[in-house]
Amino acid sequence: MWLGGDKLTQADAEAAKMIKGHSPNPDTHPSLFFWCSIATKFTPEVMAQWPAAECPMPKGASKPKEVAAATAKKDDDIDEDELFADDGTEPVKLVA
């Protein structure tokens, strides 16, 4: 049920932080929806107590915070004509 097996781990905590604010569709991804509805309810203090584990990522995928940091611009550097331009990054793929 959990990413690291039968107990909550730091893999679940990291994935919960990545998916926060993005609700999976229960019709197309019922297991992910169930996991998300439980794993995201814990406070950061409780999540910090979970044992260590690596969050599984698909080969070639980037973690959202790394993608955001790599493509971040200062507000004054944004060119309104480039809002929808290709920035050369791959879309983030979430692990189900």
C-alpha positions as CSV (number, residue, x, y, z in Angstrom):
1,M,0.0,0.0,0.0
2,W,2.9,2.4,0.7
3,L,5.8,3.2,-1.5
4,G,8.3,1.5,0.7
5,G,6.2,-1.6,1.5
6,D,3.9,-2.1,4.4
7,K,5.0,1.0,6.4
8,L,5.1,4.7,5.7
9,T,8.6,5.9,5.0
10,Q,10.4,9.0,3.8
11,A,9.6,7.9,0.2
12,D,5.9,8.5,1.0
13,A,6.7,11.8,2.7
14,E,8.7,13.0,-0.3
15,A,6.0,11.9,-2.8
16,A,3.3,13.5,-0.7
17,K,5.1,16.8,-0.8
18,M,5.5,16.5,-4.6
19,I,1.8,15.7,-5.2
20,K,0.4,18.2,-2.7
21,G,-2.2,20.4,-4.4
22,H,-2.7,18.0,-7.3
23,S,-5.6,15.6,-6.8
24,P,-5.4,12.4,-8.8
25,N,-8.5,11.3,-10.7
26,P,-10.1,8.5,-8.7
27,D,-11.7,7.1,-11.9
28,T,-8.5,6.6,-13.7
29,H,-6.0,6.2,-10.8
30,P,-8.0,4.8,-7.9
31,S,-4.9,3.4,-6.0
32,L,-3.0,6.7,-6.3
33,F,-6.1,8.6,-5.2
34,F,-6.4,6.4,-2.1
35,W,-2.7,6.7,-1.3
36,C,-2.9,10.5,-1.8
37,S,-6.0,10.9,0.3
38,I,-4.2,9.3,3.3
39,A,-0.5,10.2,2.9
40,T,-1.1,13.9,2.5
41,K,-3.1,14.2,5.7
42,F,0.0,13.9,8.0
43,T,1.8,16.9,9.4
44,P,5.4,17.6,8.4
45,E,6.4,16.8,12.0
46,V,4.9,13.4,11.8
47,M,6.3,12.7,8.4
48,A,9.8,13.6,9.6
49,Q,9.6,10.6,12.0
50,W,9.1,8.1,9.3
51,P,12.1,5.8,8.5
52,A,14.4,6.7,5.6
53,A,13.7,5.3,2.1
54,E,14.3,6.5,-1.4
55,C,11.3,7.9,-3.4
56,P,11.1,5.8,-6.6
57,M,11.2,7.9,-9.7
58,P,10.8,6.7,-13.4
59,K,14.1,6.5,-15.3
60,G,14.9,10.0,-16.7
61,A,12.3,11.8,-14.6
62,S,13.1,14.9,-12.5
63,K,11.8,15.7,-9.1
64,P,9.4,18.7,-9.4
65,K,11.5,21.0,-7.1
66,E,14.6,20.4,-9.3
67,V,12.6,21.2,-12.4
68,A,11.2,24.4,-10.8
69,A,14.7,25.5,-9.7
70,A,16.2,24.8,-13.1
71,T,13.6,26.9,-15.0
72,A,12.9,29.6,-12.4
73,K,13.2,33.2,-13.5
74,K,13.0,36.4,-11.5
75,D,9.8,38.3,-12.0
76,D,11.6,41.1,-13.8
77,D,13.2,38.6,-16.2
78,I,9.9,37.3,-17.5
79,D,9.2,38.3,-21.1
80,E,5.4,38.3,-21.6
81,D,5.9,37.2,-25.2
82,E,7.7,34.0,-24.0
83,L,5.1,32.8,-21.5
84,F,4.1,29.9,-23.6
85,A,7.4,29.3,-25.3
86,D,9.1,25.9,-25.1
87,D,11.6,26.1,-22.2
88,G,13.4,22.9,-23.2
89,T,12.4,20.9,-20.1
90,E,10.5,17.7,-20.1
91,P,7.1,17.5,-18.3
92,V,7.2,16.0,-14.8
93,K,5.9,12.5,-14.6
94,L,4.4,11.3,-11.3
95,V,4.8,7.8,-10.2
96,A,1.5,5.9,-9.6
